[in-house]
Amino acid sequence: MKLNQRRAAVLLLQDGTLFTGKSAGAEGIAIGELAFNTGMTGYQEVFTDPSYYGQLLIETNVHIGNYGVSEEDTESKGIKIAGLICRSFHNYYSRHSATDDVVEYFVKNNVVAISDIDTRALVRHIRHAGAMNAIVSSNGESLEALKALLDKAPSMEGLELSSKVSAKQPYFFGNENAKLRCAVIDLGVKTNTLRNLAARDCYVQVFPLVTSFSEMEKWKPDGYLISNGPGDPATLTQVVATVKSIVDGKRPIFGICLGHQVLAQSQGISTYKMFNGHRGINHPVKNLVTGKCEITSQNHGFSIDAKSLQNHATVEVTHINLNDNTIEGIRIKNTPAFSVQYHPEAAPGPHDSNYLFDDFVRSMLN
């Protein structure tokens, strides 16, 4: 698709706010919750992050597509976002390892996108109005028809989405002769998480989220990783029960993002939907154990409730967000189980939090 041949497109928000732009991907309609990401690089990793399933992604960086796409930058099988909203889309790229331009990448994967949007105005609007659903259309539908479709779209609160992106069958990753075995409960795991485990001499088996603790124990893993993923953690009652069994069994556990929320719920700690989530690769987090700050990669619209953690008998806070003081990490006392709200695999993002994988490996060795 040549950029000068693109059709007109519209973005309609749930509160009636309207933006006009141009089609930048497949023609059609896309509906989802608006979520903005502040990263200046790593757009393909973000497109393929399962945690974004069901969301319309707003890229706040002006230029998207200037270094093309490559298979080595994918974090799952295929694009996971519901659609893309951006300011400038480029189908000319400069990178030797790139295999395609972003426009054709979206067309081939049948993903709707809209460009030429004032993303600064859009982000300022939802920062004040809160996260909401929206619809992108490039097929000429009337605003009345689009509004009717948007009114039927479910809220992210109460929506279970992990089963849409979890593995259907168990699979292995890494060297089968590695020193350690790690079972991953797949709520929407990113490939770079598996790479980080394999790089630390772990042989990984990824299990569908419906797998029971007893079934995973047959493989005799040295520890369990509960992955990131999309949707409302309050809907994952079966996974929460499984994780509680793992905790009660005193097995090493590392929870990431949605996995962090599930671990908290297994200990009776509630979660809530945030007014606006944390998404981007520049969020400051303080490690309360070491006193050090780390710059983190984040992608979540839910958080664990600080009030339900106050004076908790077995859970303590290990990390806090320095922007809004939300809880970013917990540890279960007298048990090798801990979790963080952010993404230590950092694809994309800084590597400040890689030490968490080392901590997890040490807990499996003890």
PyMOL commands that set and color helices and strands:
alter all, ss='L'
color gray80, all
select helices_A, chain A and resi 3-5+43-47+50-52+71-73+102-108+119-129+143-152+162-165+191-198+213-217+233-235+237-248+258-266+307-309+355-365
alter helices_A, ss='H'
color red, helices_A
select strands_A, chain A and resi 8-13+18-23+29-37+55-59+63-64+83-85+88-89+112-115+133-137+171-173+180-186+202-208+223-226+253-256+271-287+293-304+315-321+327-332+337-340
alter strands_A, ss='S'
color yellow, strands_A
deselect
rebuild
show_as cartoon
